[in-house]
């Protein structure tokens, strides 16, 4: 095959082989001499005063090195920082490494054991006696607003986050509206449930004053910056390494309090420390996703034009603020007008404290919430007006010629063609034919429904990204991006980008990632930014390599610099293909001063930094056809189609894998997933035996297509694809299920749409 272009080819992931052969290296595979094992003692009650922690029986156990409580950390650690989104007012309620005086959720760390083995540490943890004086739990975020129970001393209320924004004449839009459609929605909390729970191994070298961490993380840079603040240690005295990661989905995007504790103890005891959580700890103590209530009003004209939107969002933040807790609800609020040209909007967001584990980023991180709310409202408006929901969407979509588009709530969409995505999704399921078949099915008493959703998401904003490219003297190209893979296939994707720019075979490219020692600065992998921002940084570095290599080739071939052509690993003089040198020959010459143009520095490497002027906005449409079994309430998804626009797609095969994986997660949110607490604050869904994730047999065939509307904000024209299926699928499936229930007078059912919930409704319809 020709060496270029490589961008756009569906190459198989080259990193898969080591996983399939069991040669991957995860955090728990890392061992070293004199390793201590850390086990955390966690609160067994949701809300209580800590009366006494008695560690003596644990300390007497042979092999126990230390039992640590909050007073032992006094003066040695600082609060875990958190992000403050623009325009948000955030209370200074930090998550402690260990609870002091009071606990506020089941699973909160209250003490820790260091021992010579994990078995000893577990035995010792069971011998620690903790006396609690229970206080009332607070589980309902709406109840939290009433202030009957206060979770944090010195505060007037339980609101930890406030945000409000408005644009256009909202009051006039609602005064003049022919109809005002109202909706109330509850979006439950979800558990990320990665295959590999969280973990860290920490080693401290006193001679060099270097702290090294191996963490199951989404990148080394954000957690390193957070740990730098917690330990008051310069970031350049921390090396953060991310080995292979068994899934994250947003849940490993920040520094875990337990990892920070392990780091502090490794320094204090002068021995390496390993912390690996078990599955129940991951369910109870790793931050959860979603968790939002919404009261929404939509003003519409008789012809179906949306004139205004007004909403109040109440986010269940949990007991404390972890580093990214404030981000998803603000993102949801800023995307609440969705893909529609709504001339007036007002959104108020309140993030409240409850006696639950904090929330954080989970695949989509605010975008699924926004899409679900606005797409359910559009369906409610269509039903109220007696219009087809697809026609109502067509009437209100932002037109392609209106980009860049200000959505009034703080985002400016870069580019889009939402109507094209909607039409393709409808075509994939044969929408008009499905409506006719639905009419016939209803005559037979069958509950068949059709649902669509169009989404837009924010991607790529935040930190700039960095890259380093080194060409060795043998021609081997080493690419070090700031983005770090945890399942996305970066080794393949970035190799394709490099091969495309340098006209090489991807097998000539080595991708090294996830080590702050090899690339001191980076942004990381989150918000579907790896290609749009990380890939663009790599492109800028590669262009420097290409320019220098072209200059060396021109010098050696006695040609003009603009006369060098790159083809299939060779640099040739334009019009004289016989006058050529292999790329490896140019690489060798780069390290020989006597073969370089006068004044050129030996070597062939480049650094680059890239930042976009603002976020990019991928988008797409999803369409679903479902049937509900009257006898059981079970939802069968008959058709499911996804059309996604991620701008320029580097590898369609990997992109489709992202879409399918995210779609399954979105389908799980729609049909079965929910973190459930009982009235005392105990997590009832604390393991896979209780928390329902979709089994393979429940996943339908997904008809997936891509369209490309390039972004003007980066040289690749890329936008991002990692969140897509998790955003559009819940809304489309929910709309389909409610459409199936429409003959029974049912207008809304909160997620998840489980068989027992729907069966009960079918026994007593409206």
VOVO-996666 format. One record per residue (C-alpha): residue in one letter; x, y, z. Coordinates in steps of 0.5 Angstrom, whole numbers, plus 500, padded with zeros to 3 digits. Each point is the difference from the previous one (the first is absolute). Last residue first. Layout:
<sites>
AXYZ/...
</sites>
This chain:
<sites>
X394514566/X502493500/X499495506/X503493499/X504503494/X503505505/X502494504/X503496495/X504506497/X504501507/X501492501/X503500493/X505506501/X499506496/X506504504/X498505500/X494504501/X494499497/X496505496/X493501496/X496494501/X493500497/X500493499/X501501492/X506504502/X504494503/X504498494/X501508499/X503500507/X504494498/X503503494/X501507503/X504496506/X504497494/X502506497/X502504506/X504494503/X503499493/X503507498/X505502506/X503493501/X501498493/X504507499/X505500506/X506498496/X499503493/X504506500/X500507496/X506499494/X501505495/X507497500/X504507500/X495503506/X495505501/X496500494/X496493502/X499496494/X493497498/X501493499/X494495500/X501493503/X495494500/X498495505/X494495500/X501497507/X498492501/X496499506/X503500507/X496495505/X504494498/X507504502/X497501507/X499507502/X502502507/X495499506/X503502507/X498495505/X505494498/X505504497/X501503507/X498506504/X493501498/X497501507/X504506502/X498501507/X497507501/X496498506/X493501495/X504495495/X504502495/X500498492/X505501495/X496499493/X501497494/X495496496/X497502494/X502507498/X506501504/X502493497/X498502493/X505506501/X505495502/X499496494/X500506496/X507502503/X503493498/X497501493/X502507498/X507499503/X501493496/X497504494/X506505501/X505495500/X498497493/X499507497/X507502502/X502507499/X493503500/X499507498/X495504503/X497495506/X493500496/X496494503/X494496497/X497495504/X495495499/X496495505/X495495497/X496495504/X502502507/X496495505/X497504506/X497495505/X494502504/X498492501/X494498497/X499507496/X506499497/X503507497/X502501493/X506504498/X502504494/X506505501/X503506497/X506504501/X503506498/X507503500/X504506502/X508502502/X501507502/X507502501/X502504506/X503507499/X506504497/X504493500/X506498503/X506497497/X507499503/X506497496/X507497501/X505498495/X505495498/X505498495/X507501502/X506505499/X499507500/X500504493/X505505499/X503498493/X495495497/X501493503/X505494498/X506502504/X496501506/X498492500/X493499504/X496503495/X503495495/X498494503/X493503500/X500501492/X503493499/X494497504/X495505495/X503497494/X503504495/X498502493/X503503494/X497494496/X493504500/X502506496/X494504499/X500502508/X506498503/X499494504/X499499508/X498492501/X496497505/X494499495/X500507497/X503506503/X501505494/X506505501/X500506495/X498506505/X507499503/X504501494/X504494498/X507498501/X498493502/X504500507/X498507501/X493499498/X499494504/X502504506/X495505499/X495495499/X502497506/X499507504/X493501497/X498493501/X502500507/X497507502/X493497496/X501494505/X500505506/X494504497/X496493499/X501497507/X497506503/X494500495/X500492502/X499502508/X495506498/X495497495/X503493501/X500499508/X494505501/X494496501/X499503507/X506496503/X507498499/X505504502/X503507500/X508499500/X506503503/X506496502/X500495494/X505494502/X500501507/X492502500/X499493497/X493498497/X502499493/X505497495/X498499493/X505497495/X500501493/X503496494/X494495500/X496506498/X503500493/X503506499/X498506496/X502505505/X493504502/X496493498/X505496504/X499504506/X493501500/X499492499/X505499506/X496505504/X494495499/X503494501/X503501506/X495504503/X495494499/X494503505/X501495506/X503504505/X504504496/X505506502/X500507496/X506504501/X503497494/X507497499/X501498493/X506496499/X502499493/X506495498/X504502494/X506497503/X503506502/X494501505/X494505498/X497503506/X494503501/X497504506/X493502501/X496505504/X493501501/X496506503/X496500506/X492500499/X496500494/X500493496/X493499500/X493503501/X494495498/X494501495/X494495500/X495498495/X495495503/X495496497/X495495502/X495495497/X495495505/X497494499/X495497506/X496495496/X492500501/X499497492/X498507498/X506503503/X504495496/X497503494/X501507501/X507498503/X502497493/X497507496/X505504505/X506495499/X499501492/X500507501/X507500504/X504495496/X504498506/X507503496/X496505497/X498503506/X507500503/X502503493/X495506500/X502502507/X507500498/X499504494/X495505505/X506501505/X505503495/X505503504/X506505502/X503503506/X495501505/X500506504/X499498507/X498504506/X493499501/X497504494/X501495495/X505504496/X501497493/X506500496/X496498496/X494503497/X500497493/X499493502/X494501503/X498499508/X495495500/X493503502/X495498494/X504493499/X499498507/X493501500/X499496494/X504495503/X495500506/X494499496/X495506502/X494499505/X502507503/X501497507/X503493497/X505505496/X501504507/X501493504/X505498495/X504506500/X500500507/X503493500/X505502495/X502506505/X501496506/X503494497/X505504496/X502504506/X501494505/X504497495/X505506499/X501501507/X506495501/X499496493/X504494503/X500501508/X503506503/X499501507/X495499506/X502500507/X498493504/X493501503/X497504506/X498506496/X503507498/X496504495/X502503493/X495505498/X500502493/X495506497/X499500493/X497505495/X499500493/X497504494/X501500493/X500492499/X504498494/X500493502/X506495500/X500499508/X497506504/X502497506/X507500498/X503505505/X496497506/X503493499/X507502500/X499504506/X497493503/X506496497/X506505503/X498501507/X502493503/X507501496/X505500505/X496497506/X495504503/X496497506/X494496503/X497499493/X499504494/X492499499/X499505495/X494504500/X498503493/X495506499/X498501493/X497505495/X500500493/X497505495/X497500493/X500493497/X496501493/X495494500/X495504495/X496501507/X506504503/X504497505/X502502507/X504494504/X500499507/X505496504/X500497507/X507496501/X503495504/X507497500/X504494502/X505499494/X507496502/X503497506/X506501504/X504494502/X498499507/X494495500/X501496494/X507500500/X501498507/X495494498/X504498494/X507500504/X505506501/X507499498/X505505504/X507498500/X506504504/X507500499/X504501506/X503507504/X495500505/X498507499/X501501493/X496493498/X495502505/X498507497/X500497493/X495494502/X496506503/X500503493/X498494497/X494499505/X497507499/X500498492/X504505496/X495501494/X498497493/X499493503/X492500500/X500503493/X498494496/X506496503/X502494497/X505494502/X506505499/X507498498/X506504504/X499507502/X506503502/X500507505/X507502502/X500505505/X506505502/X498504494/X493502502/X503503506/X497497507/X495504504/X498492502/X492502498/X502505495/X505496496/X495494500/X495504496/X506502495/X502493500/X492497499/X499505494/X507498497/X500493500/X494498496/X494496500/X502496506/X502493503/X506503504/X508499500/X502505504/X508503501/X502505506/X507503498/X504503506/X506497496/X503497507/X493499503/X498496494/X492499501/X496494497/X492500499/X496495497/X493502499/X493497499/X493501497/X496494498/X501496493/X494498496/X497507501/X494501504/X498507498/X494500505/X494504498/X496505504/X493501498/X497505495/X493503503/X496504495/X494505501/X497503493/X496506498/X497502494/X498507499/X496501494/X498506496/X506504502/X499507501/X502501507/X505494500/X504504495/X499506503/X503498507/X506497496/X502506497/X507497497/X505497504/X501497507/X505497505/X500497507/X505496504/X500498507/X504495503/X501497507/X492501502/X499497507/X498506504/X503506504/X507497501/X504500506/X499492501/X500496494/X494494499/X494504503/X493497501/X494503499/X503505495/X494500495/X505499494/X502493503/X493498499/X501501493/X507497499/X496493504/X505496504/X502504506/X501495506/X498502507/X506500505/X503493503/X505501506/X506495497/X505496504/X505497495/X504494502/X506498496/X501492500/X497499493/X505505497/X506495503/X497494497/X500504493/X507503501/X503493502/X497497494/X502506496/X507499502/X506503504/X495505503/X497507500/X493501502/X496506499/X494504504/X494504498/X499499493/X493502498/X496493497/X493502503/X500507499/X501506505/X504499505/X502505506/X505501505/X506499495/X499496494/X507498496/X502503494/X495505500/X495502494/X500508500/X494504502/X502507498/X494502497/X499501492/X497506496/X500499493/X501505494/X506496497/X501493503/X504500507/X504493500/X502497507/X506499504/X501495505/X501503507/X507501502/X505494503/X505500505/X498505506/X495495503/X500493496/X501496507/X494504502/X496496495/X501493501/X506496499/X501492502/X508499499/X504494498/X496494501/X504494499/X498496507/X493503502/X501505506/X498506496/X494497498/X498499508/X502507501/X496504495/X494502504/X497506496/X495504504/X494504500/X500502493/X493503499/X495497495/X498500493/X499495495/X503494504/X505494499/X505505499/X507498497/X506496502/X505501495/X505495498/X507502498/X506494499/X507501501/X505499495/X507498502/X503498494/X496502493/X493497497/X496503494/X495495498/X494504504/X501506496/X499496493/X505497495/X497497494/X504494498/X493495500/X501498493/X493504498/X503506504/X506500496/X497499494/X495506500/X505505500/X500500492/X493502500/X497498493/X501505494/X494503497/X503506496/X498507501/X507503501/X505495497/X501504493/X505498499/X505494500/X497497494/X498493501/
</sites>
